[in-house]
Amino acid sequence: MAADATLAARAVLWDLDGTLVDSAPHHWIAWRETMRAEGVTITYEQFLATFGKKNDLILREWLGEDVEPERSRRIGEEKEAHYRRLVAERGLTPLPGAAEWVARLHGDGWRQAIASSAPRLNVEAVLAVVDFGGAFGAVVTAEDVTAGKPDPDVFLTAAARLGVPPARCIVVEDAAAGIEAARRAGMRAVGVSPHVTLEADVSVRSLDELAPGTFEELLGRTKKGTGAIFG
């Protein structure tokens, strides 16, 4: 019976930043003000070019390859603390269609998880101000894996915690690295970006453009049938 239940289970694994919520403005302010306190001015273009990278890589780009590890760690921690204060003070709202899809899938019996490369405290700060109705059965963050996307570890860990085989999981992502991580994990992927068409099984500009039966169709699709674009 347990084996049958596992085979019947299905899951959606959600990236958080840029997929469920638009946190980029808060990250921009936090970086700009933290770097200003260090006597360094960064432009919005510099921020965009590094968004999504790990802090140590970002700071090597902005401060030079010889930046002291201790200074890099301190600045990164100050920036993340500033970001969390902004989230708590100013709040966040789900991106169009995000809350509706999470609720619909939950009602239809899909298991769901957050699978993010962000620090756990950041994810907890977001979930404290955005109500997704207790739909997530697992939350996987940077501290839970040894390698970031495009390594598949974050998605494989989320699937394992939900008790769902990778082939029965669908990833929703806004970045190419996340789509590649889903592919390496053996999972279908929905790409959502207003700027580019991601090389996912389904790619849309916004989650509210997804057709009602998208997730069911993806699980029923053979490997040969990937690459379709809806919306």
C-alpha beads as a LAMMPS data file, in Angstrom:
LAMMPS data file: protein, C-alpha beads

231 atoms
230 bonds

1 atom types
1 bond types

-500.0 500.0 xlo xhi
-500.0 500.0 ylo yhi
-500.0 500.0 zlo zhi

Masses

1 110.0

Atoms # bond

1 1 1 0.000 0.000 0.000
2 1 1 2.831 2.425 0.908
3 1 1 4.567 1.686 -2.393
4 1 1 1.321 2.305 -4.286
5 1 1 0.862 5.610 -2.475
6 1 1 4.378 6.704 -3.399
7 1 1 3.829 5.870 -7.051
8 1 1 0.546 7.791 -7.060
9 1 1 2.004 10.860 -5.310
10 1 1 2.858 13.914 -7.356
11 1 1 4.612 17.118 -6.410
12 1 1 5.395 20.665 -7.483
13 1 1 8.708 22.126 -6.316
14 1 1 8.758 25.914 -6.256
15 1 1 11.659 28.298 -6.491
16 1 1 10.886 31.336 -4.318
17 1 1 12.590 34.585 -5.376
18 1 1 11.305 35.733 -8.753
19 1 1 8.925 32.774 -9.039
20 1 1 6.476 33.069 -6.158
21 1 1 7.429 36.581 -4.974
22 1 1 9.241 39.572 -6.494
23 1 1 11.939 40.185 -3.900
24 1 1 14.420 41.869 -6.256
25 1 1 13.606 45.446 -5.136
26 1 1 14.371 44.581 -1.500
27 1 1 17.607 42.830 -2.473
28 1 1 18.650 45.874 -4.533
29 1 1 18.082 48.312 -1.673
30 1 1 19.877 46.037 0.785
31 1 1 22.933 45.667 -1.460
32 1 1 23.062 49.346 -2.385
33 1 1 22.922 50.577 1.201
34 1 1 25.237 47.906 2.594
35 1 1 27.877 48.648 -0.042
36 1 1 27.467 52.397 0.460
37 1 1 28.371 51.893 4.117
38 1 1 31.571 50.245 2.848
39 1 1 32.334 53.291 0.693
40 1 1 31.441 51.470 -2.533
41 1 1 28.823 52.650 -5.026
42 1 1 27.113 50.030 -7.176
43 1 1 24.728 50.606 -10.060
44 1 1 21.420 48.896 -10.656
45 1 1 22.939 47.328 -13.763
46 1 1 25.710 45.808 -11.644
47 1 1 23.101 44.443 -9.276
48 1 1 21.060 42.890 -12.079
49 1 1 24.151 41.280 -13.585
50 1 1 24.869 39.437 -10.329
51 1 1 21.328 38.757 -9.058
52 1 1 20.974 35.128 -8.042
53 1 1 24.677 34.497 -7.533
54 1 1 26.171 33.586 -4.172
55 1 1 27.331 36.523 -2.069
56 1 1 31.011 35.581 -2.112
57 1 1 31.027 35.576 -5.916
58 1 1 29.185 38.895 -6.053
59 1 1 31.585 40.566 -3.661
60 1 1 34.633 39.304 -5.536
61 1 1 33.236 40.990 -8.625
62 1 1 32.587 44.258 -6.820
63 1 1 35.577 44.362 -4.447
64 1 1 38.183 42.383 -6.364
65 1 1 39.408 38.809 -6.272
66 1 1 41.681 39.603 -3.305
67 1 1 38.859 40.645 -0.963
68 1 1 39.476 39.168 2.486
69 1 1 37.139 36.221 3.250
70 1 1 36.258 37.677 6.655
71 1 1 35.257 41.007 5.115
72 1 1 33.232 39.234 2.444
73 1 1 31.417 37.139 5.062
74 1 1 30.674 40.193 7.222
75 1 1 29.309 42.263 4.341
76 1 1 27.192 39.357 3.123
77 1 1 25.685 38.813 6.562
78 1 1 24.935 42.545 6.948
79 1 1 23.261 42.649 3.555
80 1 1 21.052 39.630 4.293
81 1 1 20.041 41.049 7.688
82 1 1 19.129 44.333 5.973
83 1 1 17.091 42.419 3.377
84 1 1 15.147 40.598 6.085
85 1 1 14.393 43.896 7.838
86 1 1 13.001 45.279 4.588
87 1 1 10.827 42.200 4.103
88 1 1 9.467 42.514 7.646
89 1 1 8.888 46.294 7.404
90 1 1 7.596 46.612 3.840
91 1 1 6.231 43.151 3.183
92 1 1 5.966 41.243 -0.081
93 1 1 3.086 40.085 -2.232
94 1 1 2.875 36.948 -4.382
95 1 1 3.522 37.379 -8.085
96 1 1 0.437 37.209 -10.382
97 1 1 -1.073 33.733 -10.319
98 1 1 1.324 32.382 -7.676
99 1 1 -0.998 32.171 -4.673
100 1 1 -3.845 30.941 -6.853
101 1 1 -1.789 28.094 -8.318
102 1 1 -0.423 27.050 -4.925
103 1 1 -3.962 26.933 -3.531
104 1 1 -5.361 25.087 -6.574
105 1 1 -2.642 22.443 -6.507
106 1 1 -3.031 21.996 -2.755
107 1 1 -6.753 21.485 -3.187
108 1 1 -6.122 18.919 -5.932
109 1 1 -3.878 16.839 -3.671
110 1 1 -0.459 17.788 -5.061
111 1 1 2.412 17.781 -2.580
112 1 1 4.393 21.019 -2.699
113 1 1 7.747 22.291 -1.469
114 1 1 9.910 25.390 -1.560
115 1 1 13.284 24.565 -3.138
116 1 1 15.408 27.701 -2.889
117 1 1 19.100 28.583 -3.042
118 1 1 18.494 31.398 -0.543
119 1 1 19.556 31.224 3.126
120 1 1 16.958 29.650 5.413
121 1 1 16.468 32.857 7.428
122 1 1 15.592 34.712 4.213
123 1 1 13.061 32.096 3.183
124 1 1 11.523 32.101 6.653
125 1 1 11.291 35.915 6.537
126 1 1 9.378 35.752 3.255
127 1 1 7.024 32.998 4.404
128 1 1 6.314 34.990 7.574
129 1 1 4.794 37.845 5.543
130 1 1 3.294 35.940 2.599
131 1 1 0.500 33.491 3.421
132 1 1 0.443 30.421 1.211
133 1 1 -2.079 28.638 3.391
134 1 1 0.222 25.967 4.785
135 1 1 0.487 24.305 1.376
136 1 1 4.194 23.464 1.568
137 1 1 5.127 20.091 2.987
138 1 1 8.856 20.852 2.906
139 1 1 11.200 23.819 2.678
140 1 1 14.723 23.249 1.323
141 1 1 17.262 26.089 1.460
142 1 1 20.959 26.763 0.899
143 1 1 21.920 25.191 4.220
144 1 1 20.365 21.867 3.231
145 1 1 22.514 21.200 0.153
146 1 1 26.182 21.146 -0.742
147 1 1 25.920 22.721 -4.202
148 1 1 23.676 25.377 -5.687
149 1 1 21.694 25.313 -8.916
150 1 1 22.273 24.128 -11.649
151 1 1 23.255 21.195 -9.430
152 1 1 20.031 19.179 -8.886
153 1 1 20.618 18.603 -5.163
154 1 1 18.019 21.138 -3.968
155 1 1 15.248 19.530 -6.034
156 1 1 16.232 15.958 -5.264
157 1 1 16.297 16.805 -1.549
158 1 1 12.851 18.423 -1.754
159 1 1 11.431 15.415 -3.596
160 1 1 12.870 13.028 -1.014
161 1 1 11.387 15.022 1.859
162 1 1 7.984 14.947 0.198
163 1 1 8.297 11.232 -0.521
164 1 1 7.732 11.661 -4.249
165 1 1 9.917 10.108 -7.012
166 1 1 11.728 12.677 -9.217
167 1 1 9.793 11.531 -12.287
168 1 1 6.580 12.552 -10.502
169 1 1 7.840 16.067 -9.693
170 1 1 7.451 19.315 -11.605
171 1 1 9.743 22.281 -10.929
172 1 1 8.635 25.912 -11.313
173 1 1 11.560 28.287 -11.873
174 1 1 12.403 31.762 -13.180
175 1 1 16.090 31.177 -13.987
176 1 1 18.008 29.127 -16.532
177 1 1 20.155 27.559 -13.794
178 1 1 17.028 26.295 -12.058
179 1 1 15.621 24.842 -15.270
180 1 1 18.918 23.039 -15.860
181 1 1 18.862 21.733 -12.285
182 1 1 15.375 20.330 -12.884
183 1 1 16.559 18.615 -16.072
184 1 1 19.497 17.038 -14.257
185 1 1 17.130 15.841 -11.534
186 1 1 14.965 14.083 -14.120
187 1 1 12.007 16.397 -13.511
188 1 1 9.663 18.364 -15.751
189 1 1 9.925 22.144 -15.520
190 1 1 7.730 25.203 -15.911
191 1 1 9.694 28.365 -16.668
192 1 1 8.200 31.729 -15.717
193 1 1 9.903 34.965 -16.786
194 1 1 8.598 38.235 -18.219
195 1 1 11.955 38.845 -19.890
196 1 1 13.093 35.637 -21.603
197 1 1 11.683 32.356 -22.897
198 1 1 13.251 29.701 -20.717
199 1 1 14.150 26.290 -22.166
200 1 1 11.606 24.501 -20.003
201 1 1 8.870 22.027 -20.900
202 1 1 6.460 24.955 -20.600
203 1 1 7.484 28.612 -20.625
204 1 1 5.231 31.559 -19.741
205 1 1 5.671 35.222 -18.913
206 1 1 3.524 34.955 -15.788
207 1 1 1.963 32.144 -13.782
208 1 1 -1.514 33.494 -14.450
209 1 1 -0.965 32.574 -18.129
210 1 1 -0.705 28.850 -17.382
211 1 1 -3.500 26.723 -18.807
212 1 1 -5.613 24.958 -16.116
213 1 1 -4.419 21.436 -16.963
214 1 1 -0.726 22.259 -17.393
215 1 1 0.648 20.257 -14.474
216 1 1 -1.457 17.166 -15.123
217 1 1 -0.450 17.211 -18.785
218 1 1 3.237 17.494 -17.952
219 1 1 3.175 14.374 -15.801
220 1 1 1.360 12.470 -18.539
221 1 1 3.767 13.540 -21.241
222 1 1 6.397 11.145 -22.561
223 1 1 10.029 12.209 -22.678
224 1 1 9.715 12.707 -26.399
225 1 1 7.022 15.299 -25.880
226 1 1 9.049 17.932 -24.018
227 1 1 9.749 21.405 -25.260
228 1 1 6.220 22.738 -25.760
229 1 1 5.603 26.373 -24.931
230 1 1 2.227 27.563 -23.628
231 1 1 1.121 31.159 -23.348

Bonds

1 1 1 2
2 1 2 3
3 1 3 4
4 1 4 5
5 1 5 6
6 1 6 7
7 1 7 8
8 1 8 9
9 1 9 10
10 1 10 11
11 1 11 12
12 1 12 13
13 1 13 14
14 1 14 15
15 1 15 16
16 1 16 17
17 1 17 18
18 1 18 19
19 1 19 20
20 1 20 21
21 1 21 22
22 1 22 23
23 1 23 24
24 1 24 25
25 1 25 26
26 1 26 27
27 1 27 28
28 1 28 29
29 1 29 30
30 1 30 31
31 1 31 32
32 1 32 33
33 1 33 34
34 1 34 35
35 1 35 36
36 1 36 37
37 1 37 38
38 1 38 39
39 1 39 40
40 1 40 41
41 1 41 42
42 1 42 43
43 1 43 44
44 1 44 45
45 1 45 46
46 1 46 47
47 1 47 48
48 1 48 49
49 1 49 50
50 1 50 51
51 1 51 52
52 1 52 53
53 1 53 54
54 1 54 55
55 1 55 56
56 1 56 57
57 1 57 58
58 1 58 59
59 1 59 60
60 1 60 61
61 1 61 62
62 1 62 63
63 1 63 64
64 1 64 65
65 1 65 66
66 1 66 67
67 1 67 68
68 1 68 69
69 1 69 70
70 1 70 71
71 1 71 72
72 1 72 73
73 1 73 74
74 1 74 75
75 1 75 76
76 1 76 77
77 1 77 78
78 1 78 79
79 1 79 80
80 1 80 81
81 1 81 82
82 1 82 83
83 1 83 84
84 1 84 85
85 1 85 86
86 1 86 87
87 1 87 88
88 1 88 89
89 1 89 90
90 1 90 91
91 1 91 92
92 1 92 93
93 1 93 94
94 1 94 95
95 1 95 96
96 1 96 97
97 1 97 98
98 1 98 99
99 1 99 100
100 1 100 101
101 1 101 102
102 1 102 103
103 1 103 104
104 1 104 105
105 1 105 106
106 1 106 107
107 1 107 108
108 1 108 109
109 1 109 110
110 1 110 111
111 1 111 112
112 1 112 113
113 1 113 114
114 1 114 115
115 1 115 116
116 1 116 117
117 1 117 118
118 1 118 119
119 1 119 120
120 1 120 121
121 1 121 122
122 1 122 123
123 1 123 124
124 1 124 125
125 1 125 126
126 1 126 127
127 1 127 128
128 1 128 129
129 1 129 130
130 1 130 131
131 1 131 132
132 1 132 133
133 1 133 134
134 1 134 135
135 1 135 136
136 1 136 137
137 1 137 138
138 1 138 139
139 1 139 140
140 1 140 141
141 1 141 142
142 1 142 143
143 1 143 144
144 1 144 145
145 1 145 146
146 1 146 147
147 1 147 148
148 1 148 149
149 1 149 150
150 1 150 151
151 1 151 152
152 1 152 153
153 1 153 154
154 1 154 155
155 1 155 156
156 1 156 157
157 1 157 158
158 1 158 159
159 1 159 160
160 1 160 161
161 1 161 162
162 1 162 163
163 1 163 164
164 1 164 165
165 1 165 166
166 1 166 167
167 1 167 168
168 1 168 169
169 1 169 170
170 1 170 171
171 1 171 172
172 1 172 173
173 1 173 174
174 1 174 175
175 1 175 176
176 1 176 177
177 1 177 178
178 1 178 179
179 1 179 180
180 1 180 181
181 1 181 182
182 1 182 183
183 1 183 184
184 1 184 185
185 1 185 186
186 1 186 187
187 1 187 188
188 1 188 189
189 1 189 190
190 1 190 191
191 1 191 192
192 1 192 193
193 1 193 194
194 1 194 195
195 1 195 196
196 1 196 197
197 1 197 198
198 1 198 199
199 1 199 200
200 1 200 201
201 1 201 202
202 1 202 203
203 1 203 204
204 1 204 205
205 1 205 206
206 1 206 207
207 1 207 208
208 1 208 209
209 1 209 210
210 1 210 211
211 1 211 212
212 1 212 213
213 1 213 214
214 1 214 215
215 1 215 216
216 1 216 217
217 1 217 218
218 1 218 219
219 1 219 220
220 1 220 221
221 1 221 222
222 1 222 223
223 1 223 224
224 1 224 225
225 1 225 226
226 1 226 227
227 1 227 228
228 1 228 229
229 1 229 230
230 1 230 231
